């Protein structure tokens, strides 16, 4: 199964996570089944020192699954392997209506670029990336060739994503 993938991208502190969370809330409220991928710094760890699963990994297990009656998680140590591609990660997902991807600014899926007046850094991604199909900003943006939305207008942004991704009821 191929998954529909739509991204939220931008520079550090541009509002990516806040917007992603709001979109997940809004799109699931509308009845869509949503999955997410968050690109993190290479050193991140979701496991805490001292837990049984942490001890399993530190002992050398290449993969550790934690399973309960409410959720399960699989951690895979890369060792000498390359970081998996976004497509390889998404291919492991169960069927869903849409995968929202936070980060992965260099990938070619459609994305919204987030911009905040505070913490601006780097060039505007939309200028050089045709996969950026809209901008969500907390300040007025003029002269763009693509739609510009208020960063806090989750309803309009969700409507736009539904149209862009061909999600229809």
PyMOL CGO cylinders between C-alpha atoms (Angstrom):
from pymol import cmd
from pymol.cgo import CYLINDER

trace = [
    CYLINDER, 0.00, 0.00, 0.00, 1.23, 3.47, -0.79, 0.3, 1, 1, 1, 1, 1, 1,
    CYLINDER, 1.23, 3.47, -0.79, 0.51, 6.10, 1.80, 0.3, 1, 1, 1, 1, 1, 1,
    CYLINDER, 0.51, 6.10, 1.80, -0.48, 9.70, 1.16, 0.3, 1, 1, 1, 1, 1, 1,
    CYLINDER, -0.48, 9.70, 1.16, 2.30, 11.85, 2.62, 0.3, 1, 1, 1, 1, 1, 1,
    CYLINDER, 2.30, 11.85, 2.62, 2.07, 15.55, 3.43, 0.3, 1, 1, 1, 1, 1, 1,
    CYLINDER, 2.07, 15.55, 3.43, 4.74, 17.52, 5.24, 0.3, 1, 1, 1, 1, 1, 1,
    CYLINDER, 4.74, 17.52, 5.24, 5.13, 20.38, 7.66, 0.3, 1, 1, 1, 1, 1, 1,
    CYLINDER, 5.13, 20.38, 7.66, 8.56, 21.90, 7.29, 0.3, 1, 1, 1, 1, 1, 1,
    CYLINDER, 8.56, 21.90, 7.29, 10.47, 24.99, 8.33, 0.3, 1, 1, 1, 1, 1, 1,
    CYLINDER, 10.47, 24.99, 8.33, 13.45, 26.14, 10.28, 0.3, 1, 1, 1, 1, 1, 1,
    CYLINDER, 13.45, 26.14, 10.28, 13.96, 25.57, 13.99, 0.3, 1, 1, 1, 1, 1, 1,
    CYLINDER, 13.96, 25.57, 13.99, 11.33, 27.27, 16.20, 0.3, 1, 1, 1, 1, 1, 1,
    CYLINDER, 11.33, 27.27, 16.20, 9.11, 28.10, 13.21, 0.3, 1, 1, 1, 1, 1, 1,
    CYLINDER, 9.11, 28.10, 13.21, 6.03, 26.34, 14.64, 0.3, 1, 1, 1, 1, 1, 1,
    CYLINDER, 6.03, 26.34, 14.64, 6.29, 22.92, 12.96, 0.3, 1, 1, 1, 1, 1, 1,
    CYLINDER, 6.29, 22.92, 12.96, 5.39, 20.80, 15.98, 0.3, 1, 1, 1, 1, 1, 1,
    CYLINDER, 5.39, 20.80, 15.98, 2.57, 23.06, 17.15, 0.3, 1, 1, 1, 1, 1, 1,
    CYLINDER, 2.57, 23.06, 17.15, 1.03, 23.07, 13.68, 0.3, 1, 1, 1, 1, 1, 1,
    CYLINDER, 1.03, 23.07, 13.68, 1.48, 19.31, 13.26, 0.3, 1, 1, 1, 1, 1, 1,
    CYLINDER, 1.48, 19.31, 13.26, -0.31, 18.64, 16.56, 0.3, 1, 1, 1, 1, 1, 1,
    CYLINDER, -0.31, 18.64, 16.56, -3.17, 21.00, 15.66, 0.3, 1, 1, 1, 1, 1, 1,
    CYLINDER, -3.17, 21.00, 15.66, -3.54, 19.36, 12.23, 0.3, 1, 1, 1, 1, 1, 1,
    CYLINDER, -3.54, 19.36, 12.23, -3.57, 15.85, 13.71, 0.3, 1, 1, 1, 1, 1, 1,
    CYLINDER, -3.57, 15.85, 13.71, -6.29, 16.98, 16.14, 0.3, 1, 1, 1, 1, 1, 1,
    CYLINDER, -6.29, 16.98, 16.14, -8.38, 18.62, 13.41, 0.3, 1, 1, 1, 1, 1, 1,
    CYLINDER, -8.38, 18.62, 13.41, -7.99, 15.89, 10.79, 0.3, 1, 1, 1, 1, 1, 1,
    CYLINDER, -7.99, 15.89, 10.79, -8.77, 13.09, 13.24, 0.3, 1, 1, 1, 1, 1, 1,
    CYLINDER, -8.77, 13.09, 13.24, -11.79, 15.09, 14.46, 0.3, 1, 1, 1, 1, 1, 1,
    CYLINDER, -11.79, 15.09, 14.46, -12.95, 15.04, 10.82, 0.3, 1, 1, 1, 1, 1, 1,
    CYLINDER, -12.95, 15.04, 10.82, -12.71, 11.25, 10.84, 0.3, 1, 1, 1, 1, 1, 1,
    CYLINDER, -12.71, 11.25, 10.84, -9.40, 10.69, 9.06, 0.3, 1, 1, 1, 1, 1, 1,
    CYLINDER, -9.40, 10.69, 9.06, -6.93, 8.09, 10.27, 0.3, 1, 1, 1, 1, 1, 1,
    CYLINDER, -6.93, 8.09, 10.27, -3.62, 9.96, 10.64, 0.3, 1, 1, 1, 1, 1, 1,
    CYLINDER, -3.62, 9.96, 10.64, -0.07, 8.72, 11.21, 0.3, 1, 1, 1, 1, 1, 1,
    CYLINDER, -0.07, 8.72, 11.21, 2.95, 10.95, 11.81, 0.3, 1, 1, 1, 1, 1, 1,
    CYLINDER, 2.95, 10.95, 11.81, 6.69, 10.86, 11.27, 0.3, 1, 1, 1, 1, 1, 1,
    CYLINDER, 6.69, 10.86, 11.27, 8.96, 13.26, 13.13, 0.3, 1, 1, 1, 1, 1, 1,
    CYLINDER, 8.96, 13.26, 13.13, 12.54, 13.68, 11.95, 0.3, 1, 1, 1, 1, 1, 1,
    CYLINDER, 12.54, 13.68, 11.95, 14.78, 14.13, 14.98, 0.3, 1, 1, 1, 1, 1, 1,
    CYLINDER, 14.78, 14.13, 14.98, 18.41, 14.85, 15.75, 0.3, 1, 1, 1, 1, 1, 1,
    CYLINDER, 18.41, 14.85, 15.75, 20.66, 11.81, 15.31, 0.3, 1, 1, 1, 1, 1, 1,
    CYLINDER, 20.66, 11.81, 15.31, 21.16, 11.35, 19.04, 0.3, 1, 1, 1, 1, 1, 1,
    CYLINDER, 21.16, 11.35, 19.04, 17.54, 11.17, 20.20, 0.3, 1, 1, 1, 1, 1, 1,
    CYLINDER, 17.54, 11.17, 20.20, 16.36, 8.38, 22.49, 0.3, 1, 1, 1, 1, 1, 1,
    CYLINDER, 16.36, 8.38, 22.49, 12.79, 7.50, 23.42, 0.3, 1, 1, 1, 1, 1, 1,
    CYLINDER, 12.79, 7.50, 23.42, 13.90, 5.03, 26.05, 0.3, 1, 1, 1, 1, 1, 1,
    CYLINDER, 13.90, 5.03, 26.05, 14.96, 5.97, 29.55, 0.3, 1, 1, 1, 1, 1, 1,
    CYLINDER, 14.96, 5.97, 29.55, 18.06, 4.70, 31.27, 0.3, 1, 1, 1, 1, 1, 1,
    CYLINDER, 18.06, 4.70, 31.27, 17.22, 2.00, 33.77, 0.3, 1, 1, 1, 1, 1, 1,
    CYLINDER, 17.22, 2.00, 33.77, 14.12, 0.64, 32.01, 0.3, 1, 1, 1, 1, 1, 1,
    CYLINDER, 14.12, 0.64, 32.01, 14.12, -3.00, 31.01, 0.3, 1, 1, 1, 1, 1, 1,
    CYLINDER, 14.12, -3.00, 31.01, 13.97, -2.17, 27.29, 0.3, 1, 1, 1, 1, 1, 1,
    CYLINDER, 13.97, -2.17, 27.29, 16.88, 0.28, 27.64, 0.3, 1, 1, 1, 1, 1, 1,
    CYLINDER, 16.88, 0.28, 27.64, 18.90, -2.48, 29.27, 0.3, 1, 1, 1, 1, 1, 1,
    CYLINDER, 18.90, -2.48, 29.27, 17.98, -4.88, 26.43, 0.3, 1, 1, 1, 1, 1, 1,
    CYLINDER, 17.98, -4.88, 26.43, 19.28, -2.39, 23.83, 0.3, 1, 1, 1, 1, 1, 1,
    CYLINDER, 19.28, -2.39, 23.83, 22.44, -1.59, 25.75, 0.3, 1, 1, 1, 1, 1, 1,
    CYLINDER, 22.44, -1.59, 25.75, 23.13, -5.32, 26.04, 0.3, 1, 1, 1, 1, 1, 1,
    CYLINDER, 23.13, -5.32, 26.04, 23.21, -5.46, 22.23, 0.3, 1, 1, 1, 1, 1, 1,
    CYLINDER, 23.21, -5.46, 22.23, 19.70, -6.24, 20.96, 0.3, 1, 1, 1, 1, 1, 1,
    CYLINDER, 19.70, -6.24, 20.96, 19.35, -4.80, 17.46, 0.3, 1, 1, 1, 1, 1, 1,
    CYLINDER, 19.35, -4.80, 17.46, 15.60, -4.40, 17.82, 0.3, 1, 1, 1, 1, 1, 1,
    CYLINDER, 15.60, -4.40, 17.82, 13.52, -4.13, 20.97, 0.3, 1, 1, 1, 1, 1, 1,
    CYLINDER, 13.52, -4.13, 20.97, 9.73, -4.20, 20.98, 0.3, 1, 1, 1, 1, 1, 1,
    CYLINDER, 9.73, -4.20, 20.98, 7.81, -2.92, 23.97, 0.3, 1, 1, 1, 1, 1, 1,
    CYLINDER, 7.81, -2.92, 23.97, 4.25, -4.22, 23.98, 0.3, 1, 1, 1, 1, 1, 1,
    CYLINDER, 4.25, -4.22, 23.98, 1.28, -3.62, 26.26, 0.3, 1, 1, 1, 1, 1, 1,
    CYLINDER, 1.28, -3.62, 26.26, -2.47, -3.85, 26.03, 0.3, 1, 1, 1, 1, 1, 1,
    CYLINDER, -2.47, -3.85, 26.03, -2.64, -0.18, 24.99, 0.3, 1, 1, 1, 1, 1, 1,
    CYLINDER, -2.64, -0.18, 24.99, 0.30, 0.37, 22.60, 0.3, 1, 1, 1, 1, 1, 1,
    CYLINDER, 0.30, 0.37, 22.60, 3.49, -1.08, 21.23, 0.3, 1, 1, 1, 1, 1, 1,
    CYLINDER, 3.49, -1.08, 21.23, 6.76, 0.43, 20.06, 0.3, 1, 1, 1, 1, 1, 1,
    CYLINDER, 6.76, 0.43, 20.06, 9.67, -0.95, 18.11, 0.3, 1, 1, 1, 1, 1, 1,
    CYLINDER, 9.67, -0.95, 18.11, 13.14, 0.49, 18.51, 0.3, 1, 1, 1, 1, 1, 1,
    CYLINDER, 13.14, 0.49, 18.51, 15.75, -0.39, 15.94, 0.3, 1, 1, 1, 1, 1, 1,
    CYLINDER, 15.75, -0.39, 15.94, 19.42, 0.36, 16.55, 0.3, 1, 1, 1, 1, 1, 1,
    CYLINDER, 19.42, 0.36, 16.55, 21.07, 1.43, 13.30, 0.3, 1, 1, 1, 1, 1, 1,
    CYLINDER, 21.07, 1.43, 13.30, 24.64, 0.47, 14.30, 0.3, 1, 1, 1, 1, 1, 1,
    CYLINDER, 24.64, 0.47, 14.30, 26.49, 0.72, 10.94, 0.3, 1, 1, 1, 1, 1, 1,
    CYLINDER, 26.49, 0.72, 10.94, 23.35, 1.04, 8.81, 0.3, 1, 1, 1, 1, 1, 1,
    CYLINDER, 23.35, 1.04, 8.81, 22.38, 4.29, 7.11, 0.3, 1, 1, 1, 1, 1, 1,
    CYLINDER, 22.38, 4.29, 7.11, 19.39, 6.25, 8.39, 0.3, 1, 1, 1, 1, 1, 1,
    CYLINDER, 19.39, 6.25, 8.39, 16.31, 4.75, 6.71, 0.3, 1, 1, 1, 1, 1, 1,
    CYLINDER, 16.31, 4.75, 6.71, 14.58, 6.81, 4.07, 0.3, 1, 1, 1, 1, 1, 1,
    CYLINDER, 14.58, 6.81, 4.07, 11.22, 8.38, 4.75, 0.3, 1, 1, 1, 1, 1, 1,
    CYLINDER, 11.22, 8.38, 4.75, 9.69, 5.91, 2.28, 0.3, 1, 1, 1, 1, 1, 1,
    CYLINDER, 9.69, 5.91, 2.28, 11.18, 2.94, 4.17, 0.3, 1, 1, 1, 1, 1, 1,
    CYLINDER, 11.18, 2.94, 4.17, 9.71, 4.20, 7.45, 0.3, 1, 1, 1, 1, 1, 1,
    CYLINDER, 9.71, 4.20, 7.45, 6.28, 4.96, 5.99, 0.3, 1, 1, 1, 1, 1, 1,
    CYLINDER, 6.28, 4.96, 5.99, 6.21, 1.52, 4.35, 0.3, 1, 1, 1, 1, 1, 1,
    CYLINDER, 6.21, 1.52, 4.35, 6.13, -0.01, 7.87, 0.3, 1, 1, 1, 1, 1, 1,
    CYLINDER, 6.13, -0.01, 7.87, 2.97, 1.91, 8.81, 0.3, 1, 1, 1, 1, 1, 1,
    CYLINDER, 2.97, 1.91, 8.81, -0.44, 0.33, 9.03, 0.3, 1, 1, 1, 1, 1, 1,
    CYLINDER, -0.44, 0.33, 9.03, -2.99, 1.60, 6.49, 0.3, 1, 1, 1, 1, 1, 1,
    CYLINDER, -2.99, 1.60, 6.49, -4.13, 5.16, 7.17, 0.3, 1, 1, 1, 1, 1, 1,
    CYLINDER, -4.13, 5.16, 7.17, -5.66, 8.07, 5.30, 0.3, 1, 1, 1, 1, 1, 1,
    CYLINDER, -5.66, 8.07, 5.30, -2.69, 10.41, 5.60, 0.3, 1, 1, 1, 1, 1, 1,
    CYLINDER, -2.69, 10.41, 5.60, 0.85, 10.50, 6.99, 0.3, 1, 1, 1, 1, 1, 1,
    CYLINDER, 0.85, 10.50, 6.99, 1.84, 13.93, 8.29, 0.3, 1, 1, 1, 1, 1, 1,
    CYLINDER, 1.84, 13.93, 8.29, 5.60, 14.35, 8.23, 0.3, 1, 1, 1, 1, 1, 1,
    CYLINDER, 5.60, 14.35, 8.23, 7.34, 16.91, 10.43, 0.3, 1, 1, 1, 1, 1, 1,
    CYLINDER, 7.34, 16.91, 10.43, 10.75, 17.88, 9.16, 0.3, 1, 1, 1, 1, 1, 1,
    CYLINDER, 10.75, 17.88, 9.16, 12.40, 16.18, 6.19, 0.3, 1, 1, 1, 1, 1, 1,
    CYLINDER, 12.40, 16.18, 6.19, 12.74, 19.51, 4.39, 0.3, 1, 1, 1, 1, 1, 1,
    CYLINDER, 12.74, 19.51, 4.39, 14.76, 18.02, 1.51, 0.3, 1, 1, 1, 1, 1, 1,
    CYLINDER, 14.76, 18.02, 1.51, 12.20, 15.32, 0.59, 0.3, 1, 1, 1, 1, 1, 1,
    CYLINDER, 12.20, 15.32, 0.59, 9.95, 15.80, -2.45, 0.3, 1, 1, 1, 1, 1, 1,
    CYLINDER, 9.95, 15.80, -2.45, 6.48, 15.23, -0.93, 0.3, 1, 1, 1, 1, 1, 1,
    CYLINDER, 6.48, 15.23, -0.93, 4.07, 18.19, -0.78, 0.3, 1, 1, 1, 1, 1, 1,
    CYLINDER, 4.07, 18.19, -0.78, 4.59, 20.38, 2.27, 0.3, 1, 1, 1, 1, 1, 1,
    CYLINDER, 4.59, 20.38, 2.27, 3.60, 23.53, 4.10, 0.3, 1, 1, 1, 1, 1, 1,
    CYLINDER, 3.60, 23.53, 4.10, 6.42, 25.81, 5.20, 0.3, 1, 1, 1, 1, 1, 1,
    CYLINDER, 6.42, 25.81, 5.20, 5.96, 27.29, 8.68, 0.3, 1, 1, 1, 1, 1, 1,
    CYLINDER, 5.96, 27.29, 8.68, 7.28, 30.75, 9.46, 0.3, 1, 1, 1, 1, 1, 1,
    CYLINDER, 7.28, 30.75, 9.46, 7.30, 32.71, 12.71, 0.3, 1, 1, 1, 1, 1, 1,
    CYLINDER, 7.30, 32.71, 12.71, 8.34, 36.30, 13.16, 0.3, 1, 1, 1, 1, 1, 1,
    CYLINDER, 8.34, 36.30, 13.16, 10.34, 35.28, 16.26, 0.3, 1, 1, 1, 1, 1, 1,
    CYLINDER, 10.34, 35.28, 16.26, 13.20, 32.88, 15.68, 0.3, 1, 1, 1, 1, 1, 1,
    CYLINDER, 13.20, 32.88, 15.68, 13.50, 33.43, 11.93, 0.3, 1, 1, 1, 1, 1, 1,
    CYLINDER, 13.50, 33.43, 11.93, 16.59, 31.86, 10.43, 0.3, 1, 1, 1, 1, 1, 1,
    CYLINDER, 16.59, 31.86, 10.43, 17.60, 30.53, 7.07, 0.3, 1, 1, 1, 1, 1, 1,
    CYLINDER, 17.60, 30.53, 7.07, 16.16, 31.31, 3.68, 0.3, 1, 1, 1, 1, 1, 1,
    CYLINDER, 16.16, 31.31, 3.68, 12.51, 30.97, 2.83, 0.3, 1, 1, 1, 1, 1, 1,
    CYLINDER, 12.51, 30.97, 2.83, 12.23, 27.35, 1.74, 0.3, 1, 1, 1, 1, 1, 1,
    CYLINDER, 12.23, 27.35, 1.74, 9.40, 27.99, -0.74, 0.3, 1, 1, 1, 1, 1, 1,
    CYLINDER, 9.40, 27.99, -0.74, 11.71, 30.05, -2.96, 0.3, 1, 1, 1, 1, 1, 1,
    CYLINDER, 11.71, 30.05, -2.96, 13.81, 27.06, -3.99, 0.3, 1, 1, 1, 1, 1, 1,
    CYLINDER, 13.81, 27.06, -3.99, 11.57, 24.08, -3.30, 0.3, 1, 1, 1, 1, 1, 1,
    CYLINDER, 11.57, 24.08, -3.30, 8.66, 23.36, -5.65, 0.3, 1, 1, 1, 1, 1, 1,
    CYLINDER, 8.66, 23.36, -5.65, 7.30, 20.76, -3.20, 0.3, 1, 1, 1, 1, 1, 1,
    CYLINDER, 7.30, 20.76, -3.20, 6.38, 23.58, -0.78, 0.3, 1, 1, 1, 1, 1, 1,
    CYLINDER, 6.38, 23.58, -0.78, 2.76, 24.19, -1.83, 0.3, 1, 1, 1, 1, 1, 1,
    CYLINDER, 2.76, 24.19, -1.83, 1.72, 26.66, 0.90, 0.3, 1, 1, 1, 1, 1, 1,
    CYLINDER, 1.72, 26.66, 0.90, 3.05, 28.85, 3.69, 0.3, 1, 1, 1, 1, 1, 1,
    CYLINDER, 3.05, 28.85, 3.69, 1.68, 29.11, 7.23, 0.3, 1, 1, 1, 1, 1, 1,
    CYLINDER, 1.68, 29.11, 7.23, 2.94, 32.24, 8.96, 0.3, 1, 1, 1, 1, 1, 1,
    CYLINDER, 2.94, 32.24, 8.96, 2.27, 34.33, 12.07, 0.3, 1, 1, 1, 1, 1, 1,
    CYLINDER, 2.27, 34.33, 12.07, 3.10, 37.54, 10.19, 0.3, 1, 1, 1, 1, 1, 1,
    CYLINDER, 3.10, 37.54, 10.19, 1.99, 39.00, 6.84, 0.3, 1, 1, 1, 1, 1, 1,
    CYLINDER, 1.99, 39.00, 6.84, 3.78, 37.47, 3.84, 0.3, 1, 1, 1, 1, 1, 1,
    CYLINDER, 3.78, 37.47, 3.84, 3.53, 39.16, 0.45, 0.3, 1, 1, 1, 1, 1, 1,
    CYLINDER, 3.53, 39.16, 0.45, 4.73, 38.33, -3.03, 0.3, 1, 1, 1, 1, 1, 1,
    CYLINDER, 4.73, 38.33, -3.03, 4.56, 34.55, -2.82, 0.3, 1, 1, 1, 1, 1, 1,
    CYLINDER, 4.56, 34.55, -2.82, 3.44, 32.38, -5.75, 0.3, 1, 1, 1, 1, 1, 1,
    CYLINDER, 3.44, 32.38, -5.75, 1.68, 29.92, -3.43, 0.3, 1, 1, 1, 1, 1, 1,
    CYLINDER, 1.68, 29.92, -3.43, -1.14, 30.29, -0.88, 0.3, 1, 1, 1, 1, 1, 1,
    CYLINDER, -1.14, 30.29, -0.88, -0.29, 31.89, 2.46, 0.3, 1, 1, 1, 1, 1, 1,
    CYLINDER, -0.29, 31.89, 2.46, -2.31, 30.98, 5.57, 0.3, 1, 1, 1, 1, 1, 1,
    CYLINDER, -2.31, 30.98, 5.57, -2.36, 32.26, 9.11, 0.3, 1, 1, 1, 1, 1, 1,
    CYLINDER, -2.36, 32.26, 9.11, -0.29, 29.83, 11.19, 0.3, 1, 1, 1, 1, 1, 1,
    CYLINDER, -0.29, 29.83, 11.19, -3.17, 29.58, 13.69, 0.3, 1, 1, 1, 1, 1, 1,
    CYLINDER, -3.17, 29.58, 13.69, -5.93, 28.95, 11.11, 0.3, 1, 1, 1, 1, 1, 1,
    CYLINDER, -5.93, 28.95, 11.11, -5.96, 25.17, 11.50, 0.3, 1, 1, 1, 1, 1, 1,
    CYLINDER, -5.96, 25.17, 11.50, -9.38, 24.80, 9.83, 0.3, 1, 1, 1, 1, 1, 1,
    CYLINDER, -9.38, 24.80, 9.83, -8.29, 26.46, 6.58, 0.3, 1, 1, 1, 1, 1, 1,
    CYLINDER, -8.29, 26.46, 6.58, -4.98, 24.59, 6.61, 0.3, 1, 1, 1, 1, 1, 1,
    CYLINDER, -4.98, 24.59, 6.61, -6.76, 21.25, 7.11, 0.3, 1, 1, 1, 1, 1, 1,
    CYLINDER, -6.76, 21.25, 7.11, -9.19, 22.12, 4.28, 0.3, 1, 1, 1, 1, 1, 1,
    CYLINDER, -9.19, 22.12, 4.28, -6.20, 22.89, 2.04, 0.3, 1, 1, 1, 1, 1, 1,
    CYLINDER, -6.20, 22.89, 2.04, -4.47, 19.60, 2.90, 0.3, 1, 1, 1, 1, 1, 1,
    CYLINDER, -4.47, 19.60, 2.90, -7.67, 17.63, 2.23, 0.3, 1, 1, 1, 1, 1, 1,
    CYLINDER, -7.67, 17.63, 2.23, -7.92, 19.26, -1.22, 0.3, 1, 1, 1, 1, 1, 1,
    CYLINDER, -7.92, 19.26, -1.22, -4.22, 18.81, -2.02, 0.3, 1, 1, 1, 1, 1, 1,
    CYLINDER, -4.22, 18.81, -2.02, -4.24, 15.15, -0.99, 0.3, 1, 1, 1, 1, 1, 1,
    CYLINDER, -4.24, 15.15, -0.99, -7.55, 14.23, -2.61, 0.3, 1, 1, 1, 1, 1, 1,
    CYLINDER, -7.55, 14.23, -2.61, -9.22, 13.35, 0.68, 0.3, 1, 1, 1, 1, 1, 1,
    CYLINDER, -9.22, 13.35, 0.68, -12.94, 13.51, 0.16, 0.3, 1, 1, 1, 1, 1, 1,
    CYLINDER, -12.94, 13.51, 0.16, -15.96, 12.22, 2.02, 0.3, 1, 1, 1, 1, 1, 1,
]
cmd.load_cgo(trace, "trace")
